[in-house]
Amino acid sequence: MVAGDSGRPSSTVYLVQAIEHPLDAVVAVPGSKSIANRALVCAALADGVSTLRNVPGGDDTAAMLECIALLGAGVGVAADDETVVEIHGTAAELRPGPLTLPTRLAGTTSRFVTALCALGSGHYEIDGLPPLRARPMGPLHDALVSLGVAVQPAERWGHLPVTVGGLGMPGERGAAPVDGPRRVVSMPGDISSQYITALMLIAPYLPGGLRIELTTPLVSRPYVTITTQVMAIFGVTDVSVATTTIDVAPGRYVACSYAIEPDASSASYPLAAAALCGGRVSIPDLGAEAMQGDAAFADVLGAMGCTVSRDGRGTTVERHGALHGISINMADLSDLVPTLAVVAPFADSPTEITGVGFIRAKESDRLGDLVAELRQCGIDANELDDGLHINPGVTAGAAMQTHHDHRLAMAFAILGLRLPGVRVHDPNVVTKSWPAFWTMLESMRSER
């Protein structure tokens, strides 16, 4: 089965056809949804019109665009290029509640929007589809309550649906935030960085700004770094990230024109295909200056025996020899655990991944569910307290469930390029981040 013109499969199961020749492909990857969602929040709060280019498609971005529009930002998509979006900012004067904000299956969007609503006035209900309601939101809800925000769950604490009572923003449109003592909130650092980012994004508009005191070591630090860089692009530069504290001074976002770099997490799949099938794959515009920590995944493949080259034009991964197993702490590359897990069985020695126990609470249990599906293919994968141990060897392709998780679906698809017989169930789950993923997968088949 192949994808239709829309790039989406026409069935509930996608049979991946293995590739029997080395790859020679250039893959255009959509813009980073991590950067895009941060930029959309900043643009929505800014005073003026921002133009964002290379905005990715996918459910996460679509949910964010819908929510900021409901909150009063003007959203316009270019007629000739849907990756170009104009945002007419609100100057932090959000549309008052009551409003219902649908975040679909987007965990990032739901967390950012929940914090954003704290700056409004009235009541805002944030809700998503059933799988999202199962995902934890408690640390963010706790932090907002400590800041004086009213947070009321509809069913159970720390989960959607939830109603947020906004603090309201005093002052004239475009004026600086009201002075006052810096607010302080405590939060664990060894949980999803999305909670921390959600607070950082609204912090310039809190009287006196915000200090986040980390009660445990910070994981996913590269994502916090992305947040500080995007905030700086929109004019908020007084942000300090230390070992145990994050400080954000009062300020305002300034509208700007900004091109979003390709998504490094998405790039991991075609780059992993080069490692599995041999040959080379290049990703344009994701070069040495990439701000995303996940761009380091190419170096992980380099440690396994691939050749990696970067320049101003992009990143290329090549493999012409054997793959070797590695031991790696992936706390800073946690979204890419499934990608590495499908490469590891083809190495000549075991691979051990540590530091990622927290990914059990992603769209799926990205340790337990991943191990269960890999074993369907005869892969000797074992779950650790904080990661995975994978031994070399595979048996045969099998039917693989995606557990509502786009990253499992895309990783299993890449596995199928090397291992015949892989069938990916619920293939349309990839629309969360890369709607045209299956079209891209088929495009890599051509020998150039």
C-alpha positions in Angstrom: 0.0 0.0 0.0 1.2 3.5 -0.8 0.1 6.9 0.3 -2.3 9.0 -1.7 -1.9 12.5 -3.0 -2.4 13.9 0.5 0.5 12.0 1.8 -1.8 10.0 4.1 -2.3 6.3 3.8 -5.7 5.1 2.7 -5.8 2.2 5.2 -5.5 1.5 8.9 -2.3 -0.6 8.2 0.8 0.4 6.3 2.9 -2.4 4.9 6.4 -1.0 4.6 8.3 -2.3 1.6 12.0 -3.0 2.5 14.7 -1.3 0.4 17.4 -3.6 -0.9 19.9 -1.0 -2.2 21.9 1.8 -0.5 20.1 5.1 -0.2 21.1 8.4 -1.9 18.4 10.8 -0.8 17.9 14.5 0.0 14.9 14.9 2.4 13.2 18.2 3.1 12.0 18.1 6.7 9.2 20.3 7.9 9.9 23.1 10.4 10.5 22.3 14.0 7.2 22.0 15.9 9.1 22.6 19.2 10.3 26.0 17.9 7.1 26.8 16.1 4.9 26.3 19.2 7.2 28.5 21.3 7.3 31.2 18.5 3.5 31.1 18.1 3.0 31.8 21.9 5.5 34.7 21.7 3.9 36.1 18.5 0.4 35.8 20.1 1.5 37.8 23.1 3.5 40.4 21.1 2.3 43.8 20.0 2.3 43.9 16.2 2.4 41.5 13.3 4.8 38.6 13.2 5.5 36.6 10.0 6.6 33.0 10.7 8.0 31.0 7.8 8.5 27.2 7.5 5.7 26.6 10.0 5.1 22.9 10.1 1.8 21.2 9.4 0.5 18.6 11.8 -2.0 18.4 14.5 0.2 20.0 17.2 0.7 23.2 15.3 -2.9 23.3 14.0 -4.1 23.0 17.6 -1.9 25.8 18.7 -3.0 28.1 15.8 -6.6 27.4 16.7 -6.1 28.1 20.4 -4.3 31.4 20.0 -6.9 32.5 17.5 -9.6 31.8 20.0 -7.6 33.8 22.6 -7.7 36.8 20.3 -4.6 36.6 18.0 -5.2 37.2 14.3 -4.0 34.2 12.3 -3.5 34.3 8.5 -2.0 31.7 6.3 -0.4 32.7 3.0 -2.5 31.7 0.0 0.4 30.5 -2.0 2.4 28.8 0.8 0.7 27.3 3.9 4.0 27.3 5.7 4.0 31.1 6.0 1.8 32.4 8.8 1.0 35.9 9.9 0.2 36.4 13.6 -1.5 39.7 14.7 -0.4 39.8 18.4 -2.7 40.6 21.3 -0.1 42.7 23.3 -1.0 40.3 26.1 -4.7 41.4 26.1 -6.2 38.0 25.6 -9.9 37.5 24.8 -11.7 37.1 28.1 -13.4 33.9 29.1 -15.5 31.9 29.2 -13.8 30.1 26.3 -13.2 26.4 25.5 -9.8 25.7 24.0 -9.5 22.3 22.1 -5.9 21.0 22.2 -6.7 17.7 20.3 -3.8 15.2 21.0 -1.2 17.9 21.5 0.5 17.6 24.9 2.9 20.6 24.2 0.0 22.8 23.1 -2.2 21.9 26.1 0.6 22.8 28.5 1.6 26.0 26.8 -2.0 27.1 26.4 -2.9 26.3 30.0 -0.1 28.6 31.2 -1.1 31.2 28.6 -4.6 31.4 29.9 -3.2 32.5 33.3 -2.6 35.9 31.7 -6.2 36.3 30.6 -9.4 37.2 32.5 -12.4 35.0 33.1 -12.4 31.2 32.8 -10.9 29.0 30.2 -11.5 25.3 29.7 -8.6 23.4 28.2 -9.5 20.0 26.9 -8.2 17.4 24.4 -9.1 14.0 23.0 -9.2 11.0 25.3 -5.6 9.9 25.0 -4.4 13.4 25.9 -6.6 13.4 29.0 -4.5 10.4 30.3 -1.3 12.4 30.1 0.0 14.1 33.3 -0.3 17.9 33.7 0.0 18.0 37.5 3.3 19.8 38.0 2.1 22.6 35.8 -1.2 22.9 37.5 0.5 22.9 40.9 2.8 25.6 39.9 0.0 27.8 38.5 -1.9 27.4 41.8 1.2 28.5 43.7 1.2 31.7 41.5 -2.4 32.5 42.5 -4.1 31.0 39.4 -7.4 29.2 39.9 -7.1 25.7 38.5 -10.1 23.4 38.6 -10.1 19.9 37.0 -13.3 18.5 35.6 -12.5 14.9 36.8 -9.1 14.3 38.5 -6.3 16.6 39.6 -3.4 17.0 37.1 -5.3 16.0 34.0 -7.5 17.5 31.3 -10.1 18.8 31.1 -9.2 21.7 33.3 -10.6 25.2 33.9 -8.2 28.0 34.5 -9.2 31.3 36.0 -6.9 34.0 34.5 -5.1 36.5 36.6 -5.8 39.4 34.2 -3.2 41.9 33.0 -3.3 45.4 34.4 -2.0 48.4 32.5 -2.3 50.1 29.1 -2.0 48.1 25.9 1.7 47.8 25.0 2.8 49.1 28.5 5.5 47.3 30.5 4.4 44.8 33.1 3.6 46.2 36.5 6.7 46.3 38.8 6.7 44.1 41.9 8.8 41.5 43.6 9.8 38.6 41.5 7.4 35.7 41.9 8.9 32.3 42.9 7.7 28.9 42.0 9.2 25.5 42.7 9.2 22.6 40.2 11.1 19.3 39.7 13.6 19.5 36.9 13.6 15.8 36.1 10.1 15.8 34.5 9.0 17.1 31.1 10.6 20.4 30.2 7.3 21.5 28.7 6.1 22.5 32.2 9.1 24.7 32.7 8.9 26.2 29.2 5.1 26.9 29.7 6.0 29.1 32.7 9.0 30.7 31.1 6.9 31.8 28.1 4.4 33.8 30.3 6.9 34.9 32.9 7.8 38.3 31.2 4.2 39.4 31.8 4.0 38.5 35.4 4.6 41.5 37.8 8.3 41.3 38.7 8.9 38.4 36.4 9.4 34.8 37.6 12.0 32.7 39.3 11.7 28.9 38.9 13.5 27.0 41.6 14.4 23.5 40.4 14.0 20.9 43.2 15.8 18.2 41.1 18.4 18.3 38.3 17.2 19.6 35.0 16.6 17.1 32.2 15.9 18.0 28.6 18.1 21.1 29.0 18.3 21.6 25.3 14.6 22.3 25.1 14.9 24.9 27.8 17.7 26.4 25.7 15.4 26.5 22.7 12.9 28.4 24.8 15.4 31.1 25.8 16.6 31.5 22.2 13.1 31.9 20.8 12.2 34.4 23.6 15.3 36.3 22.6 14.3 36.4 19.0 11.0 38.1 20.1 12.9 40.6 22.2 13.0 39.1 25.7 16.6 38.6 26.5 16.8 38.9 30.3 16.6 35.2 31.0 19.1 33.2 33.1 19.2 29.4 33.3 21.4 28.2 36.2 21.9 24.8 37.8 19.0 25.1 40.3 17.2 28.3 39.1 15.7 29.9 36.0 15.1 33.6 36.2 13.0 35.6 33.7 12.8 39.4 34.2 9.7 41.4 33.2 9.5 42.4 29.6 7.4 42.3 26.4 7.6 40.3 23.2 8.2 42.3 20.0 6.7 41.2 16.7 9.2 40.0 14.2 9.8 38.0 11.0 11.3 34.6 11.7 12.2 31.4 9.7 11.8 28.2 11.7 14.6 25.7 11.1 13.8 22.1 10.1 12.6 19.8 12.8 15.6 17.8 14.2 13.4 15.2 15.8 11.7 14.5 12.4 15.1 14.5 10.7 16.2 11.6 12.9 14.0 9.2 10.9 15.5 9.7 7.4 19.0 9.9 9.0 18.4 6.6 10.8 17.3 5.1 7.4 20.8 5.8 6.1 22.2 4.0 9.1 19.9 1.0 8.5 20.0 0.7 4.7 23.5 2.1 4.0 24.3 4.9 1.6 23.6 8.5 2.5 20.8 10.9 3.4 21.1 14.7 3.5 18.8 17.1 5.4 19.0 20.6 3.9 19.0 23.7 6.2 19.8 21.7 9.4 23.4 22.6 9.8 26.0 23.3 12.4 24.1 26.3 13.8 20.9 24.4 14.5 19.5 25.4 17.9 17.7 22.1 18.6 19.4 19.6 20.8 18.0 16.7 18.8 20.3 17.7 15.9 22.9 15.8 17.9 21.2 12.5 16.9 23.5 12.5 13.8 26.4 12.3 16.2 24.8 9.3 17.9 24.7 7.6 14.5 28.4 8.7 14.1 29.3 6.9 17.3 27.7 3.8 15.9 29.9 3.8 12.8 28.3 6.3 10.4 30.0 9.3 8.8 28.5 12.6 9.7 29.1 15.9 7.9 27.6 19.3 8.5 28.0 22.7 6.8 26.0 25.8 6.1 23.7 23.8 3.7 22.7 21.0 6.1 23.6 17.6 7.6 24.5 14.4 5.9 24.8 10.9 7.4 26.4 8.0 5.5 27.1 4.4 6.3 29.3 2.1 4.3 30.6 -0.3 7.1 29.3 -2.1 10.2 27.2 -0.5 12.9 28.3 -0.8 16.5 26.3 -0.8 19.7 26.7 2.1 22.2 25.9 3.0 25.8 24.2 6.4 26.0 22.3 8.6 28.4 19.5 10.1 26.2 18.0 12.4 28.8 18.6 15.3 26.4 17.5 13.3 23.3 14.5 11.6 24.9 12.1 11.9 21.9 14.6 10.0 19.8 14.7 6.8 21.9 12.4 5.0 19.5 14.6 6.0 16.6 17.7 4.7 18.1 15.9 1.6 19.3 15.1 0.5 15.7 18.7 1.0 14.6 20.3 -0.9 17.6 19.3 -4.5 16.6 21.4 -4.2 13.5 24.6 -3.3 15.4 27.2 -5.9 16.1 27.1 -5.4 19.9 24.4 -4.4 22.5 23.1 -0.9 22.9 22.0 0.5 26.3 19.9 3.6 26.7 19.6 5.3 30.1 18.3 8.5 31.7 14.9 8.4 30.1 12.5 6.8 32.6 10.3 9.9 32.3 9.3 9.0 28.7 6.8 6.4 30.0 4.4 9.4 30.3 4.6 10.5 26.7 2.0 9.8 24.1 2.6 6.2 24.9 4.7 4.4 27.4 7.8 4.9 25.2 9.7 2.2 27.1 7.2 -0.5 27.8 5.2 -0.2 24.6 8.3 0.1 22.5 9.8 -3.0 24.0 6.6 -5.0 23.5 6.4 -4.1 19.8 10.1 -4.7 19.1 9.8 -8.2 20.6 7.1 -8.8 18.0 10.0 -8.8 15.5 12.1 -11.1 17.5 14.3 -8.3 18.8 15.8 -9.0 22.2 14.8 -5.7 23.9 14.5 -5.3 27.6 13.1 -2.5 29.7 15.3 -1.0 32.4 14.3 1.3 35.3 15.4 4.3 33.3 15.9 3.0 29.7 16.4 0.1 27.4 18.9 -2.7 26.7 18.8 -4.0 23.1 20.9 -6.9 21.9 21.8 -7.5 18.2 19.5 -9.6 16.0 16.0 -9.7 14.5 13.7 -12.4 13.3 11.1 -11.1 10.9 8.8 -8.2 10.4 5.4 -8.2 12.3 2.3 -6.2 12.9 3.3 -3.3 15.1 0.9 -1.2 17.1 1.6 2.5 17.4 -0.3 3.2 20.7 -1.5 6.6 19.5 2.2 7.7 19.3 3.6 9.3 16.1 7.2 8.7 17.1 6.6 4.9 17.5 4.9 4.9 14.0 7.7 6.7 12.3 10.4 4.6 14.0 8.7 1.4 13.1 8.4 2.6 9.5 12.2 3.1 9.3 12.7 -0.4 10.8 10.6 -1.7 7.9 12.9 -0.2 5.3 15.5 -2.8 6.5 13.3 -5.6 7.9 10.8 -7.1 5.4 7.3 -7.6 6.7 6.8 -4.7 9.0 3.1 -3.6 9.2 2.4 -0.3 11.0 -1.1 0.0 12.5 -2.8 3.3 12.7 -0.4 5.0 10.3 -2.3 8.3 10.2 -1.0 9.0 13.8 2.0 10.6 12.1 -0.2 13.6 11.2 0.6 14.9 14.7 3.9 16.1 13.5 4.6 15.1 9.9 1.5 14.7 7.7 3.5 13.9 4.6 5.7 11.3 6.3 4.6 8.4 4.2 5.2 10.3 1.0 8.7 11.1 2.2 9.3 7.4 3.0 8.3 6.3 -0.5 10.5 9.1 -2.0 13.6 7.6 -0.5 13.3 4.5 -2.6 14.6 6.1 -5.8 18.1 5.4 -6.8 19.8 8.6 -8.0 
